[in-house]
Amino acid sequence: RFKLVAGLPDVAGPVSAMLHVGEYVWVGCANGYLDVFELKSNARINSQRHRSSPISSLTRVGTETVWATSIDGKVAVYWAKTARLAHEFEAHQAKVTGLCYYADKGVVWSCGADMHIRVWNARQPFDVRK
């Protein structure tokens, strides 16, 4: 049987995505908040409003960034070490439903409810490769 080993403080909203990043766990919430917890202490070290749209997924891209998708079609790129927003861009005209990082090529594939798949330059996400 599985045994509960820890209880964490309440998060900022209903959890819609989680991602392990080094010594931290990033938690995306359905109310648009992004919380970051330290694994060793289980303490919340950051809580910020991503936007008013729910976070639908979190993806580690390389060693430096975390990409957060939302239902409004946008992607926010955060610095992994600080959880600070680096860049935000419109990726799709509807909910971004998934991301896939292809390290060998340095690109991120995104798919959306708009029935499109797009490929982004992971080093400069605002430059689209078509």
MOKA-V863717 format. One record per pair of residues at least 24 apart in sequence whose C-alpha atoms are under 6 Angstrom apart, sorted by the first residue. I is the first residue (numbers start at 1). J is the second residue. Records with the same first field share a line. If there is no record, write none. Layout:
I=J / J
This chain:
16=56
17=57
28=55
29=55
30=54 / 55
69=96
70=96
71=95
